[in-house]
């Protein structure tokens, strides 16, 4: 056993903050913690130690907000909101506009049926939340998701979208199961005309059996009709959101990727969320159900026959030096994705002649990001001319064919 770090966690029984150890054993990374009252708990954190180490070098700690509105009273994690201890600012604001839902998904605990009460803020309360997000300093939130429950249950959803756009949110997405969208092209048009940017569509797989397990009923046809109605309505940005469960749909990732490629005219992203296992679940049951981010990466490589490799994925904060460099050169702050490096992984795929090409085929991501970090350091010290030369030099890590195909036409 190799101890990697000491940290803090919660007892799953009493929710008290307790000490925890993150350690490596047999090529995997685990967390172990002991509650004085409820005993020891252990769980798999990352299933691939080499990937854990590779990702760690992309850690970037942010500097939080200049104006946090949550006071430190009980300490992390009990003070809800961005408190003075937070090191990141809001990148995507998420507002639950209701906890009512038109489904009763077995894997969900965020609806009124599960909580035992209805939560539904008024339009004016939501306005206050939006204004609060826009007051963030030094970087006001510019991206927003309306979530739930099921937000399309609200009859004033179009008004909420318009209000968000009027208050300065450039990107507004709606998180939905798609039932309402599958019923009406006109409703989809209404969302687009109100200013919606993206549909964040629950999409667990491509067979009826998957939906019967995750959602309690066969919804495959509903998903297909929702996508087709959005296409007819002129919506050009759909994110397929997969709740990934071991033994249920982990064999369908390749098919979902191929489906996205086939529907590339409207599908812009696949967001995979390994199922969250929480609460009082025996360790043996947790181990059977547990699926980690690196499991997902490995499955993508296997199910695309190596077209997407594990090393094509990078942690979310990889792009932080780009935001900081551009900001330093232009004298302003931009959104910085200073999430924990082990919190999420992503890659970018190009669709060429009906096939997928990962961004790593067009350049050396590691070398490019290293160069951009130096651009930021020079610009932050006032060496603007040197920073600009470094920026040009950084392009040597990108293949000319990529610049010609995808960059010149944008510039």
C-alpha positions as CSV (number, residue, x, y, z in Angstrom):
1,X,0.0,0.0,0.0
2,X,1.2,3.5,-1.0
3,X,-0.3,6.4,0.9
4,X,-1.0,9.3,-1.6
5,X,-2.5,11.9,0.6
6,X,-4.5,12.6,3.7
7,X,-7.8,14.4,3.3
8,X,-11.3,14.9,4.8
9,X,-14.5,13.1,4.0
10,X,-17.9,12.3,5.5
11,X,-19.2,9.4,7.5
12,X,-22.0,7.9,5.3
13,X,-24.0,7.1,8.4
14,X,-23.8,10.3,10.6
15,X,-22.4,12.7,8.0
16,X,-19.7,14.0,10.3
17,X,-16.4,15.2,8.9
18,X,-13.8,12.6,9.5
19,X,-10.1,12.0,8.4
20,X,-9.6,9.9,5.3
21,X,-6.6,8.4,3.5
22,X,-6.2,8.1,-0.3
23,X,-3.9,5.3,-1.2
24,X,-2.7,3.1,-4.0
25,X,-2.9,-0.7,-3.9
26,X,-2.5,-3.2,-6.8
27,X,-2.7,-0.4,-9.4
28,X,-5.9,1.1,-8.1
29,X,-6.6,4.2,-5.9
30,X,-8.8,3.8,-2.8
31,X,-10.2,6.0,0.0
32,X,-10.3,4.7,3.5
33,X,-11.9,6.5,6.4
34,X,-12.9,5.7,10.0
35,X,-15.7,7.1,12.0
36,X,-15.3,6.8,15.8
37,X,-18.9,5.8,16.1
38,X,-19.7,3.8,12.9
39,X,-16.4,2.2,12.1
40,X,-14.3,1.9,8.9
41,X,-15.4,2.5,5.3
42,X,-13.4,1.9,2.1
43,X,-14.3,2.7,-1.5
44,X,-12.6,2.6,-4.9
45,X,-11.7,6.1,-6.0
46,X,-9.9,5.6,-9.3
47,X,-9.5,2.2,-10.9
48,X,-6.2,3.1,-12.7
49,X,-3.3,4.5,-10.7
50,X,-1.2,5.5,-13.8
51,X,-4.1,7.6,-15.0
52,X,-4.5,9.1,-11.6
53,X,-0.8,10.3,-11.6
54,X,-1.0,11.6,-15.2
55,X,-4.1,13.7,-14.4
56,X,-2.6,15.1,-11.2
57,X,-0.2,17.4,-13.1
58,X,-3.1,19.3,-14.5
59,X,-4.2,20.6,-11.1
60,X,-4.8,24.3,-11.1
61,X,-6.1,26.0,-7.9
62,X,-8.3,29.0,-8.5
63,X,-8.6,32.1,-6.4
64,X,-12.3,32.0,-5.8
65,X,-14.6,35.0,-5.5
66,X,-13.8,38.4,-4.3
67,X,-17.4,38.7,-3.0
68,X,-18.5,35.3,-1.5
69,X,-22.0,35.6,-0.1
70,X,-21.9,32.6,2.2
71,X,-20.4,33.1,5.6
72,X,-18.2,30.4,7.3
73,X,-20.4,29.2,10.2
74,X,-20.2,25.5,10.5
75,X,-17.3,24.9,8.1
76,X,-17.0,22.9,4.9
77,X,-19.2,21.2,3.7
78,X,-22.0,22.4,6.0
79,X,-22.1,26.0,4.8
80,X,-24.1,25.7,1.6
81,X,-22.9,28.0,-1.2
82,X,-19.6,29.5,-2.3
83,X,-18.0,30.4,1.0
84,X,-14.6,32.1,1.4
85,X,-12.9,28.7,1.4
86,X,-13.9,28.0,-2.2
87,X,-11.1,28.2,-4.7
88,X,-13.3,28.2,-7.8
89,X,-15.9,30.5,-9.2
90,X,-19.2,29.5,-10.9
91,X,-18.7,28.2,-14.4
92,X,-22.2,26.8,-15.0
93,X,-24.9,28.0,-12.7
94,X,-27.5,25.3,-12.1
95,X,-31.0,26.3,-10.8
96,X,-33.6,23.7,-9.9
97,X,-36.8,25.3,-11.0
98,X,-38.9,22.5,-9.5
99,X,-38.6,19.1,-8.0
100,X,-41.8,17.9,-9.6
101,X,-41.3,15.3,-12.3
102,X,-43.3,13.3,-14.8
103,X,-41.1,10.3,-14.2
104,X,-40.3,8.2,-11.2
105,X,-36.8,7.0,-12.0
106,X,-35.4,4.3,-9.7
107,X,-31.9,5.8,-9.9
108,X,-33.1,9.3,-8.9
109,X,-33.5,10.9,-5.5
110,X,-34.1,14.5,-6.6
111,X,-37.8,14.5,-7.2
112,X,-40.8,15.3,-5.0
113,X,-41.9,11.7,-4.7
114,X,-38.5,10.8,-3.1
115,X,-38.1,13.9,-1.0
116,X,-41.7,14.0,0.3
117,X,-42.2,17.7,-0.5
118,X,-42.6,20.1,-3.4
119,X,-39.9,22.7,-4.1
120,X,-40.7,25.3,-6.7
121,X,-39.2,28.8,-6.4
122,X,-41.3,31.7,-7.9
123,X,-40.2,33.6,-10.9
124,X,-39.0,36.5,-8.8
125,X,-37.0,34.2,-6.5
126,X,-35.4,32.7,-9.6
127,X,-34.6,36.3,-10.8
128,X,-32.9,36.9,-7.5
129,X,-30.8,33.7,-8.0
130,X,-29.8,34.8,-11.5
131,X,-28.9,38.3,-10.4
132,X,-26.8,36.8,-7.6
133,X,-24.9,34.7,-10.1
134,X,-24.3,37.7,-12.3
135,X,-22.8,39.7,-9.4
136,X,-20.0,37.2,-9.0
137,X,-16.6,39.0,-9.0
138,X,-14.2,38.9,-10.8
139,X,-16.0,36.6,-13.3
140,X,-19.8,36.9,-13.5
141,X,-21.5,33.6,-14.4
142,X,-22.4,33.5,-18.1
143,X,-23.6,29.9,-18.5
144,X,-26.7,28.5,-16.9
145,X,-28.7,25.3,-16.6
146,X,-32.3,25.1,-15.6
147,X,-32.8,21.7,-13.9
148,X,-35.1,19.9,-11.6
149,X,-37.1,17.7,-11.2
150,X,-38.3,18.2,-14.7
151,X,-38.1,21.9,-15.7
152,X,-40.5,21.5,-18.7
153,X,-43.3,20.9,-16.2
154,X,-43.2,24.6,-15.4
155,X,-45.5,26.6,-17.7
156,X,-43.3,29.7,-17.4
157,X,-40.1,28.0,-18.6
158,X,-40.0,30.1,-21.7
159,X,-40.2,33.3,-19.6
160,X,-37.4,32.0,-17.3
161,X,-35.1,31.4,-20.4
162,X,-35.9,34.9,-21.7
163,X,-35.2,36.5,-18.3
164,X,-31.8,34.7,-18.1
165,X,-30.8,36.0,-21.5
166,X,-31.9,39.5,-20.6
167,X,-29.8,39.4,-17.5
168,X,-26.6,38.5,-19.5
169,X,-26.4,34.7,-19.6
170,X,-25.0,33.9,-23.0
171,X,-25.6,30.2,-22.7
172,X,-28.8,28.8,-21.3
173,X,-29.5,25.0,-21.3
174,X,-32.4,23.0,-20.2
175,X,-31.9,19.6,-18.4
176,X,-34.8,17.4,-19.4
177,X,-36.0,13.8,-19.8
178,X,-37.4,14.7,-23.2
179,X,-41.0,13.6,-22.6
180,X,-42.5,17.1,-23.3
181,X,-40.1,17.6,-26.2
182,X,-41.2,14.3,-27.8
183,X,-44.8,15.5,-27.8
184,X,-44.5,18.7,-29.8
185,X,-42.2,20.3,-32.4
186,X,-43.9,23.6,-31.5
187,X,-42.8,23.3,-27.9
188,X,-39.2,22.7,-29.1
189,X,-39.5,25.8,-31.3
190,X,-40.7,27.8,-28.3
191,X,-37.6,26.8,-26.3
192,X,-35.3,27.9,-29.2
193,X,-37.1,31.2,-29.8
194,X,-37.0,32.0,-26.1
195,X,-33.2,31.8,-26.3
196,X,-32.3,28.3,-25.2
197,X,-28.8,27.4,-26.3
198,X,-28.7,23.6,-25.6
199,X,-30.9,20.7,-24.5
200,X,-29.2,18.6,-21.9
201,X,-31.1,15.4,-22.7
202,X,-31.3,12.3,-20.4
203,X,-30.1,9.5,-22.7
204,X,-29.0,6.2,-21.0
205,X,-28.7,3.9,-24.0
206,X,-30.1,2.5,-27.2
207,X,-32.2,-0.5,-26.0
208,X,-35.5,-0.6,-24.1
209,X,-34.1,-2.8,-21.3
210,X,-31.7,0.0,-20.2
211,X,-34.6,2.5,-19.7
212,X,-36.7,-0.1,-17.9
213,X,-33.9,-0.4,-15.4
214,X,-32.9,3.3,-15.0
215,X,-36.2,5.0,-15.6
216,X,-38.8,2.4,-14.8
217,X,-40.2,2.2,-18.4
218,X,-39.2,1.9,-22.0
219,X,-38.3,5.4,-23.2
220,X,-36.2,4.7,-26.2
221,X,-38.9,5.8,-28.7
222,X,-39.5,9.0,-26.6
223,X,-35.8,9.9,-26.9
224,X,-35.8,9.4,-30.6
225,X,-38.9,11.5,-31.1
226,X,-37.4,14.2,-28.9
227,X,-34.3,14.4,-30.9
228,X,-36.2,14.4,-34.2
229,X,-38.6,17.2,-32.9
230,X,-35.6,19.3,-31.9
231,X,-34.1,18.8,-35.3
232,X,-37.3,19.9,-37.0
233,X,-37.5,22.9,-34.6
234,X,-34.0,24.1,-35.7
235,X,-32.2,23.3,-32.4
236,X,-28.6,22.6,-33.2
237,X,-27.2,21.7,-29.8
238,X,-28.1,18.5,-27.9
239,X,-26.0,17.0,-25.1
240,X,-26.7,13.3,-24.6
241,X,-26.5,12.7,-20.8
242,X,-25.7,9.1,-19.8
243,X,-26.1,7.8,-16.3
244,X,-23.6,5.0,-16.4
245,X,-24.3,1.8,-14.4
246,X,-22.1,-1.3,-14.3
247,X,-23.9,-4.3,-15.8
248,X,-26.8,-2.1,-17.2
249,X,-25.5,0.1,-20.0
250,X,-21.7,0.1,-19.7
251,X,-21.6,-2.1,-22.8
252,X,-23.4,0.6,-24.9
253,X,-20.8,3.4,-24.8
254,X,-19.5,2.6,-28.2
255,X,-23.0,2.5,-29.7
256,X,-23.9,5.8,-28.1
257,X,-20.8,7.4,-29.5
258,X,-21.6,6.1,-33.0
259,X,-25.2,7.3,-32.6
260,X,-23.9,10.8,-31.7
261,X,-21.7,10.7,-34.9
262,X,-24.7,9.7,-37.0
263,X,-26.7,12.6,-35.6
264,X,-23.8,15.1,-35.6
265,X,-26.0,17.8,-37.1
266,X,-27.7,18.2,-33.8
267,X,-25.7,16.3,-31.2
268,X,-22.8,18.3,-29.9
269,X,-21.7,16.4,-26.8
270,X,-22.0,13.2,-24.7
271,X,-21.8,13.7,-21.0
272,X,-21.4,10.5,-19.0
273,X,-22.1,10.4,-15.3
274,X,-21.1,7.3,-13.4
275,X,-23.9,6.4,-11.1
276,X,-23.5,8.0,-7.7
277,X,-23.5,5.4,-5.0
278,X,-24.3,7.0,-1.6
279,X,-26.0,6.4,1.7
280,X,-26.1,3.2,3.7
281,X,-25.1,0.6,1.1
282,X,-23.1,-2.5,2.3
283,X,-19.5,-2.5,1.0
284,X,-20.1,-5.7,-1.0
285,X,-23.0,-4.1,-2.9
286,X,-21.1,-0.9,-3.5
287,X,-18.2,-2.9,-5.0
288,X,-20.6,-4.7,-7.4
289,X,-22.1,-1.4,-8.6
290,X,-19.0,0.9,-8.5
291,X,-17.8,2.2,-11.9
292,X,-15.2,5.0,-12.0
293,X,-14.1,7.6,-14.5
294,X,-11.2,5.5,-15.6
295,X,-13.5,2.5,-16.2
296,X,-15.5,4.7,-18.5
297,X,-12.3,5.8,-20.4
298,X,-11.2,2.2,-20.8
299,X,-14.6,1.1,-22.0
300,X,-14.5,3.9,-24.6
301,X,-11.2,2.6,-25.9
302,X,-12.5,-1.0,-26.1
303,X,-15.8,-0.2,-27.7
304,X,-14.4,2.1,-30.3
305,X,-11.6,-0.3,-31.3
306,X,-9.0,2.1,-30.1
307,X,-10.3,5.1,-32.1
308,X,-10.6,6.9,-28.7
309,X,-7.8,6.0,-26.3
310,X,-7.6,6.5,-22.6
311,X,-4.9,9.0,-23.1
312,X,-7.1,11.1,-25.4
313,X,-9.0,12.2,-22.2
314,X,-7.8,15.1,-20.2
315,X,-9.1,16.5,-16.9
316,X,-11.4,19.5,-17.0
317,X,-8.8,22.1,-15.6
318,X,-6.4,21.3,-18.5
319,X,-7.8,24.4,-20.3
320,X,-7.1,26.8,-17.4
321,X,-3.8,28.2,-18.8
322,X,-5.7,29.2,-22.0
323,X,-8.2,31.3,-20.1
324,X,-5.4,32.8,-18.0
325,X,-3.1,33.6,-20.9
326,X,-5.8,35.2,-23.0
327,X,-7.1,37.1,-20.0
328,X,-3.6,38.4,-19.2
329,X,-3.0,39.5,-22.8
330,X,-6.4,41.3,-23.0
331,X,-6.4,42.7,-19.5
332,X,-9.6,40.9,-18.3
333,X,-10.7,37.8,-16.5
334,X,-12.3,34.8,-18.2
335,X,-14.0,31.7,-16.9
336,X,-11.5,29.3,-15.4
337,X,-12.4,25.6,-15.1
338,X,-10.5,25.1,-11.8
339,X,-12.4,21.9,-10.9
340,X,-10.6,19.1,-9.0
341,X,-8.5,17.3,-11.7
342,X,-9.9,13.9,-10.7
343,X,-13.5,15.2,-10.8
344,X,-14.1,14.9,-14.6
345,X,-12.3,13.9,-17.8
346,X,-13.1,15.1,-21.4
347,X,-11.9,14.9,-24.9
348,X,-12.8,16.6,-28.2
349,X,-13.7,14.6,-31.3
350,X,-13.9,15.7,-34.9
351,X,-16.3,14.0,-37.2
352,X,-14.6,13.5,-40.6
353,X,-16.3,11.5,-43.3
354,X,-18.6,9.9,-40.8
355,X,-15.7,8.8,-38.5
356,X,-14.2,10.2,-35.3
357,X,-10.8,11.8,-34.9
358,X,-9.7,12.8,-31.4
359,X,-8.0,16.2,-31.0
360,X,-4.8,14.4,-29.9
361,X,-4.3,13.3,-33.5
362,X,-3.9,17.0,-34.5
363,X,-1.4,18.0,-31.8
364,X,0.5,17.5,-28.7
365,X,-1.9,18.6,-26.0
366,X,0.6,18.4,-23.1
367,X,3.3,20.5,-24.9
368,X,0.7,23.0,-26.1
369,X,-0.7,23.6,-22.6
370,X,2.9,23.8,-21.2
371,X,3.6,26.6,-23.8
372,X,0.4,28.4,-23.1
373,X,1.2,28.4,-19.3
374,X,4.5,30.2,-20.1
375,X,2.5,32.7,-22.3
376,X,0.4,33.5,-19.2
377,X,3.4,33.8,-17.0
378,X,5.1,36.3,-19.3
379,X,1.9,38.3,-19.9
380,X,1.2,38.4,-16.2
381,X,4.6,40.0,-15.6
382,X,3.9,42.7,-18.3
383,X,6.1,41.0,-20.9
384,X,3.4,41.3,-23.5
385,X,5.6,41.2,-26.6
386,X,7.5,38.1,-25.4
387,X,4.1,36.5,-24.5
388,X,2.8,37.0,-28.0
389,X,5.9,35.5,-29.6
390,X,5.5,32.5,-27.2
391,X,1.9,32.2,-28.3
392,X,3.0,32.0,-32.0
393,X,5.6,29.5,-31.0
394,X,3.0,27.3,-29.2
395,X,1.4,26.6,-32.6
396,X,4.3,24.3,-33.5
397,X,2.7,21.7,-31.3
398,X,-0.4,21.7,-33.5
399,X,-0.5,20.1,-36.9
400,X,-0.9,22.5,-39.9
401,X,-3.8,20.4,-41.2
402,X,-5.7,21.2,-38.1
403,X,-5.1,24.9,-38.4
404,X,-6.1,24.8,-42.1
405,X,-9.3,22.7,-41.5
406,X,-10.6,24.2,-38.3
407,X,-8.8,27.5,-37.3
408,X,-8.2,29.6,-40.4
409,X,-11.9,29.7,-41.4
410,X,-12.9,30.8,-37.9
411,X,-10.2,33.5,-37.9
